[in-house]
Amino acid sequence: MLDQLTRRDFLKLVSTGSLAFALSDLKLDRAFALSTIKQGCMTISGIPLYDAPAFTANKIHNFGKDQVVDITGIEEEGDEGNPFNRVWYKVNDEGFTYSGWVLPVETRYQKPGFEVPKEGRVGEITVPFCDTKKEPYVYAERGYRIYYGSTHWVKRVVVTRDEKSIWYEIYDSELKRFFYVPSHDMRLVPYDELTLLSPEVPDEDKLIVVDLENQMVTAFEGEKLVFSQRCSSGAKGTETPKGEFRTYHKGPAVHMTNQGDALENIYNLPGVPWCAFFTGLGHAFHGTYWHNDYGRPRSHGCVNLPSEAAKFIYRWTRPNVPPDADYVHLPGEGTRVQVF
């Protein structure tokens, strides 16, 4: 479907205000097939379950934060949650809730891997959530909670022989300390998933366009559109900057926080996945595990994407980050970005 829309077509649609309708018709604003969503994790407390896919329907009950549910159906024409999202999830065969409140998740337990170089490598959480530990023991003091799709820098494998348990030691560069994750909750990302996508395409032929009005990220190789996904850009007061940029510094796992710098709207987000920064002030394309509300500006200036979509941008753009590096910073280099 992507080859039906060229860069020239795209620009015409933007100029006439028809882009959102065209992308919706072509189904280009989704990072995954709705039919593949089987589980969801509630992102905030008090999420209501209704007896119909409408905000005016009868409330059955409320869900708590981090409650995991079965997604037993999809309603694509429910009440509009934001201007670009009418999708509602049927939950536990019981009722409906708006999709923007629910993170699509899976429960995929892993076999342990033992190949971790001294520099470390990236790991990805494959269960709805898990609690880190401050020591590699089941009854050790709890660290922080980490979520499906988040990524973390694994430094070594720890085998606790008295408990017969296996842990990944992760390093948090923001807190400058180690935490421990049960090996069955995390997969070590294979190196072939970290290679540069479309390496044969000249750097100057690659372009990312961020359309703030339509909350869309699109990527082009020359005239060919190769990627399109609804995003969430910066909210009022923390808008995503407009202009031309390059993705000159990148990292596969970043602890993002404004603690210590802000008096309100404080955020503290360990393990933000697949970060491709395009300004020196920290604006980036990155994966998002704290909401599913794409189409509504709601970030602190970054461009929020579903994790798999952010991973495409991360792999498709330059500079390419070696698998044993947790960050690359090359001013003056990177893939072109236009934000308007």
N, C-alpha and C positions, 0 to 999 in steps of 0.2 A: 504493500500500500504506500510506503514512503516515497517510491519513485514516481508517484502521481503528482507530486508537488515539487516544483523547482524553486530555487532561490528567487528567480524573477517572479514566479507566481506568488510566492510568499510576500514579497514586497508590494505587489499589487493588492493583495488581500489586506495587508496592513493599512495601505493608503485609503482604502475604501471602507475600513472598519469591519470587514467580513471575515477576518482571520479566525475568530473563535468558532463561527458557524462551520467553516470549512474543516477545521481540525476535528471538531466534534463529529461531523459526518464521516470523516475518514478514520475515526477512532484512533487518532494519533496522540491523544493527550493522556494515555494510560501507560504506566510502567509495567503492568502485569494484567493478565486476563482475570476478570472478575470471577470467572468460574473456578479459578484455582484457590480462592480464599476459603479456608475451612475453619480457621480459628481467629479470634480477635482478643486483644488485651485492652482494657479500659484505661484511657490516658489520664483521666481526672476522676475525682469523686463525684457522686451524685448524678451520673449519667442515667437519664430516664429510659425505660422500656415502655413503648406505646403499643396499643392493640392494632395500629395501622401506621403506615409510613407517612405520618403527618404530625407536625408539632401541636396541632389542636386536638389530636386523638386522645383517648383515655390513657392515663398513665397506669401501668401495671405495678411497677416498682422501680427503684433506683439501684444502680450498680456502684460498687466501691472501686476506687483506684486500684489498678493492677489485677482486677478480677478477669480471669480468662474464661471465654465463652466459645461455644461452637457457632460458626456461621452456617446456618442451614438453608439460606436462600438469599437472593439478591433482588432488590427492587430498584430499577434504574430510573423510574419516573415518580419518585416520592417528592415530598415538599423540598423546595430549594433551601439547602443549608448555606450555601454561598452562591454567588452568581454563576458558578461553573460546576456545581456539584449537586445533583439530585439523587445520588445513590444512597439507599438505605439498606442495612443488613437485617435479615431475619435472624433472630438469635434464639438458639436452643429450642427451635420450633415453637416458641412461646409468644414472640412479639417482635417489634421492630425498633431499631435505633439508628440515628443518623451516622453515616460512615465516617464523617470527619472526626468523630470522637473516639474512634476505635482503630487501634493499630493492627493491621493484618499480621499475624504471626504464624509460626509453625512450632512443633515440638519434635526436633530431630536430634536424638541423643547420639553422641559420637564415640567412636573408638579412640583411645589415646594415641597421639603421635609423639615421637621422641626426637625428631630431627629439628632441633632449635640451635642455630649457630650462636656464637658468643655475642654477636651484635643484636640478636633477637629477630623476630619475625611477627607478622600480624596475625591475630586470631579474631574470629567472628563468633558472636553468640548465636546459638541455633535453637534456643528455647525461649518461651515468652519473656522470662526474666530469671535472674539468679542473684543471690547475695554473695558478694565477695567476702573473703575472710582476711583478717590481719595476720594470721599464721596458717600454715597448711594442715589444718585439722578440722574435723567436722564440728567440734564444739568450741572452736576458737571464736574470739570476738568478731562480730560482724563488721565489715567495712561498709561500702556503699552498694546499692542495688544497680545492676546493669541489665540492659534490655535487648530484646531480639534485634539482630541486625547491627548492633553497636560493635565497634572494633577496638582492639586493645593490643598493646605492644608486649608480646610474650618474650620473656628473657630466658626462662629455663623451665624444665620439667622437674617436678619434685615428687618423689615416691615416698609416701609415709608408710614405713613397713609395719609399725605396730597396728595401724588402722587398715593397712592394705588398701590405701587410697592413692589416687594419682591426681596431681594438681598442676595447673599452669601458673607460674609466677608472672604477673603482669606489672609493668612499671608505669606509674602515673607521673609524667614529667611536670605537671602543674603542682602537684602536692609533694613531689620528689620523695616518693615512697612506694613500696611494693605491696601488692595485694595478691590474693590467691583465688583461683577460679577452678571448680571441679572440672576435670578434663572432659567429662561426658556432656557438659553444657557448651563447649566451645570447639570449633574446628580451626585447625591451622590452615590458613588460606593457601591453597597450592600456588606455587610460583607461576604456573602458566596462566593464572587468573590475574596476574599483575603486569603482564606484558603490554606494550603499546599497541592499541588498536589502530588499524589502517596505517601501518608504518610506511607503506608505499606512497601515500598521499603527501605531496609537498606541504611543508608547514604553513606556507602562506595561503594554501587552498582550504585550510580548515578555519572555520568561523563559528563561534557561538553567538546567538542573538537572544537577548532577554527582552521580552515585550512586557513591560510593567502593567500596561492597561489590561492586557488579556492574561497576565500571569502565566506566560509561556516561556519555556526555554527550548530553542531549536538549534540544531547543529547542521552545518553544511560542509560538504566536500566539493568545492567548486560550486556548481549549480545544483548539485544533488542534495536534497534533504535526507539526512540519515538518522535523525533523532528528533523527537518532539515530546515534551512532557509538561504538564501543568506544574506550577511551582507555587511557593509562598515567599514573596519578597519582603522587604522591610516594611514594617507598619508605620503609621503616622508618628513622626518624631524621630524615627530611626530608619528613614527611607534608604533603600538601596541606591547608591550613587549612579547617576547617568553619565554616559561617556564611553570612551574606548579604552580598553584595558588589555592585559595579558595575564595568563595563569602562570605567573613566574615562581610561585612557591606553593608546595603541596606536601601533604602528609596523609597516610592511610588511617590514622587514628589520633584525634586531638581532644584534649579536655578543654572545653570552652566554658569560660566563666567571666563575669564582670564583678565578682565579689571583690570588695576592696576599692572599687572604682565608682560604684553606683549606690545611691541611697534608696532607689525604688526600682521596680522591674528587674530585680536581681535574678540571674540564671546561673545554674551550676550543672554542666552537662558533660560528664565523663564519657569517653569513648565515642565521640562524634565521628561517623565513618566517612571516608573517601572525600577528603577536603582538598579542593582546588582553589586556592586563594588568588584573587585578582586585584587586590589593593594592598597597600602597606598598612591599612587600618584594620585588617582582619576580615574584610568582606570575602566570602567564599561560596562556591557551590559545595553543598555537602548533604549527606544523608540525614534523615530525621526519624527519631524513634519516639518523640513526645507528642506527635499529632499526626493526623491523616487528612488534614483540612486544606489540601492544595487548591488554589484558586482564590484564596483570601490572603492579602498581605498581613503577616503576623510575626515576622522575624525581627531581630535587632539589626537588620541590615544585610544579612546573608541571604542567599538564594536557597531556600529549603527544597529538597527533592526527596522522593522515596529512595531508600538506600540503593536499590539496584540501578535506578536511574543515575544517581550520583556516582556510582561505581563506573558506569559507562563514561561519564564526563571525565572522571579521574583517569581512566585508562586511555581515553581517546586523545587527551590533551598532553602537551609537553609543558615542562620537562617530565620525562619518564622517571619515576622513582624506583631505584633498585630494590629488590625484595628484602635486602638486609638493611635498608635505610628507613628511619622513621620520619624523615623530613628532608626536603631538598629546597634550596633557596637560590635562585639564579636570576637576579634582576636584569631586566632587558630581554629576557627570553620568554618562552611560553606561547600558548595558542591565543589568537585574537578573540576578544570578547567585546560585543557592542550591547550596551544597555540603553534603552530609550523608553 
